[in-house]
Amino acid sequence: MSPAFNLETCARPNILALEPYRCARDDYKDDGSNVLLDANENAYGPPLADAVSLTSAAADAGLDLLGLHRYPDPHQGDLKEQLCALRNTHAHTAQTLTPANLFVGVGSDEAVDALLRCFCVPGRDRILVCPPTYGMYGVSAQVNDVGLVKVPLTPAPEFGIDVPAVLAALDAAVAAPDYDVKVVYLCSPGNPTGAALRKDDIAAVLGHATFNGIVVVDEAYVDFVADQRTASLAEWVLEWPNLVVMQTLSKAFGMAGIRLGAAFCAAPVARLLNALKAPYNIASPTSTLARSVLGPAGLAAMQANRAKLVAQRERLIEALPQIPGVGRLRGGTDSNFLLYEMLNSSGEPDNAVALAVYTKLAEQRGVVVRFRGKEHGCLGCLRITVGTEDEVSRFLEALAKTLAEVRQ
Ligand SMILES: Cc1ncc(COP(=O)(O)O)c(C=O)c1O
């Protein structure tokens, strides 16, 4: 399936040799009755006893603020079970994900960085990215002194993987004497493209004949894709030992503030990522709240909010072309944002217009969108996050006025 992939030669030797940090509670589970004198915690608890309204309100939400003097569970088995249950659709394999297939981190940004540290030798190895794409892959690579190979997506509005070009870049890396590409970061649905990648194209990269590396599919926006049963490739990690699928609770689940991301991987890869992470990376309140939104009531509320956002997305798609100066929708509609061109008075996409609209919208009308005109293939584009009904109304009115002023 992945002819050249060999974890033993792909991962960094120091990571392969890593003994994960162990705590006494790995040996002696806390059943609530033990005297816990093993972790240098503060036995008198957090100084929140007087904040009665805070602690009791939190307790109503299932949060044990008075238990915050204890370190959180390093393994997060129950949370991982829920994440697996969400993604075991059997649309892509008959096999079943288990907690051994998961790394959970402080947002998916932690997974982006952990993968780099696991596989890329600083100062030597490179990652492959497909612009326009999420900026953190490049930032994390730079932090880790890891180089970038860029292979642009096919032009808008498809914004798909340029499969022959990616395969050729991987061929070139295999042949190069002085560097290896160790990780390919794909984003599906893409940011800022809003377009899901084709499964066949991802398979073509995974199955490259000589590439000994990892293919990451970042599915931060996957819950906005129309066909929910087949949208996520998470369980496909059971078919491809070199596939990692990243997800987050920051988008469709509306929980960006708790910082919870996940990476689904073949179990040997998950073992390495879990060995290299800080042992207590998931805070107890984060874990409790994440488990709550992944429960039946949380999932139902998420679906209801998702439906409202999808309705507003449709409304924007209908309303935006009616506004003079709004050009083409450049990406897909698989996400909770849209990428639109802003046109000059000659009807051409124009970065000066887009930048002026962006600035005036924020400074004069209090509406903040994202200028993306400098990203590859996004000339003159703004990325607009879908908001509530009121926010969309305010945005549409502000945009019409602003464009009329800017294009005079
Ligand atoms: C494609 C993509 N991946 C990952 C993230 C980061 O997610 P998290 O909040 O889980 O770190 C974002 C955030 O904007 C994103 O757009």
PDBQT file of the ligand as one rigid body, heavy atoms in Angstrom, charges set to zero:
ROOT
HETATM    1  C1  LIG A 501      -6.450  24.251   8.327  1.00  0.00    +0.000 C 
HETATM    2  C2  LIG A 501      -6.300  24.515   9.777  1.00  0.00    +0.000 A 
HETATM    3  N1  LIG A 501      -5.709  23.595  10.535  1.00  0.00    +0.000 NA
HETATM    4  C3  LIG A 501      -5.553  23.784  11.849  1.00  0.00    +0.000 A 
HETATM    5  C4  LIG A 501      -5.998  24.944  12.456  1.00  0.00    +0.000 A 
HETATM    6  C5  LIG A 501      -5.718  25.137  13.916  1.00  0.00    +0.000 C 
HETATM    7  O1  LIG A 501      -6.634  24.526  14.680  1.00  0.00    +0.000 OA
HETATM    8  P1  LIG A 501      -6.475  24.461  16.252  1.00  0.00    +0.000 P 
HETATM    9  O2  LIG A 501      -7.334  25.543  16.793  1.00  0.00    +0.000 OA
HETATM   10  O3  LIG A 501      -6.986  23.091  16.568  1.00  0.00    +0.000 OA
HETATM   11  O4  LIG A 501      -5.032  24.612  16.611  1.00  0.00    +0.000 OA
HETATM   12  C6  LIG A 501      -6.611  25.926  11.702  1.00  0.00    +0.000 A 
HETATM   13  C7  LIG A 501      -7.064  27.173  12.343  1.00  0.00    +0.000 C 
HETATM   14  O5  LIG A 501      -7.452  28.139  11.759  1.00  0.00    +0.000 OA
HETATM   15  C8  LIG A 501      -6.760  25.710  10.316  1.00  0.00    +0.000 A 
HETATM   16  O6  LIG A 501      -7.336  26.625   9.529  1.00  0.00    +0.000 OA
ENDROOT
TORSDOF 0
